[in-house]
C-alpha cells in the first residue's frame, strides 16, 4: 500500500463502489456490458489507439482494487503496474452460423465469467465477420464497481469518433506493459493500512459531529431519516409471492429494439417521464409472461430502477468517479389490463418513490455501511436486494452516429446484472433512432426469453395504440413480431 515516487495517489472505494465490490460473487455477479454491432471490421492500429484514448480519459480503466491486509481499512483503487492492454482487448471469431444469434450465444459465457481481481476490471472482445455482409462486433464488459451507466457512457464516448476517418486531437501517450513490482513487506502494508484507517476514522468522526450539530439545528431532518428507515424496512418486508425462488448461473444475453421517436412521442403525449413509459411496457410484458406460466397469484414485482444523481453538466467531468446513483425500489403492478391505467398507476408510484426519503438516502446509507465489517455489509445487501424481483435500467445514450476505428456502430445493446430471484434484467440505451433493449436472462427460470421479447414488442405496440386512441391491428402485431427477432 506504500506509494512510490511519481505514482498516482491511491483512492478509497466510495460507499456505492464498495457495495458492488463486496457483494460480487459467482452467484451474484455485478457486471454490466454492451454489445456494439459494427458495419465492418475495425482497423487494428486505430482500435488500439481508441482504447488507449479511453484509458487516458478514464484512468480507472488502468486501476485495480487492492484490499487492505486483514480488512484494516477500506479497499483502494491503485494503478496496476502490470497493466497490459493486450490482455483486456482480444479478437475472436464466431463459430457456427456466425450471425447475431450465434454471437449472443457466444458472449453469454463471457459475460458470466468472473474478472481477474488482480487486474483492472474490464474486458473487450472484438468479433470479426459477423453475418454474411462482413459486419463485426465489440463486446465490452465492466465491473459495476468501476462505473455506473453514465460512467460507461463516458468510456463509450472516449473510444469512439464522430466520423469514420476519426477525430483530430492531441496524441495519446502509449500504454506500456510493466513488470511485477517488488511487493512491500507485510509490516509496511499493515502500517500503511492503520495510518489510512486513522485518517478515515477522523473523517468519519468529523462527519458524524457535523451531522449531530446539523440535526440539532434542523430537527425535521431526524424525522426525515426515521421516515427513510421505515420505508427501507417496508421494502425489505415486501414479498411478491413469486415462485421464482430458484436461479441458475447460465446467463443468456439477447436484444431487440423499438423506434426511439415513438417512445418519446408516447412520453410527450402522456406527460410523464421516459422511465414511466419504459416501466409500463416492461410491467405489462413481464405480467403477460407470468400469466403465460400460470403464475396468477403474482400481482406486483419489487422492481429496482437505478437513477443517475449527476446533473447533466456533470456527466463528462464526473464520469470517472465511479457510481453516482441511487436505486429506487418500487412495487411494480404487472396485472393491470388497460395500458393507460397501468401507465397512470406506475407514474403515481414512481413520483411517490422519488419523493421518498429512502431514495435520496441510498448513497448516504452506502457510506454508513462502509464503516461496518465486510460480512455484515454483504448480508445487509443480500437481505435488501434479495427481495428484488425485476431490474429495469435506462442509460442516457448518444443519439448521433458514432464510429469505432473506422467502423460505423450500427447498434448498441446494453446489459445489466440480474437479481437472484429475477428471471431477467432489462437495460435500455438510446442510440441514433432506436431504443436498444438488452436482456440478461436466467435460463433456469426463463428458458423462453424469445417469447418474452415478443411480449415486450406487443406491450409497446398496445401502449402506442392506446395513446393514438386505436386498437392495435394485424399490421401492428406483425411489426411487433419482426422487432422481436434480431435481423
Secondary structure, 3 states (H helix, E strand, C coil): CCCCCCCCCCEECCHHHHHHHHHCCCCCCCEEEEEEEECCCCCHHHHHHHHHHHHHHCHHHHEEEECCHHHCCCCEEEECCCCCHHHHEEEEECCCCCCHHHHHHHHHHHHHCCCCCCCCCEEEEEEEEECCCCEEEEEEEEECCCCCHHHHHHHHHHHCECCCCCCCCCCCCCCCCCCCCCCCCHHHHHHHHHHHHHHHHHHHHHHHHHHHHHHHHCCHHHHHHHHHHHHHHHHHHCCCCCCCCCCCCCEEEEEEEEEHHHHHHHHHHHCCCHHHHHHHHHHHHHHHHHHHCCCCCCCEEEEEEEEECCCHHHCCCCHHHCCCEEEEEEEEECCCCCHHHHHHHHHHHHHHHHHCHHHHCHHHHHHHHCCCCHHHHHHHHHHHHCCCCEEEEEEEEECCCCEECCEEEEEEEEECCCCCCCCEEEEEEEECCEEEEEEEEECCCCCCHHHHHHHHHHHHHHHHHHHHCCCCCHHHHHHHHHHHCCC
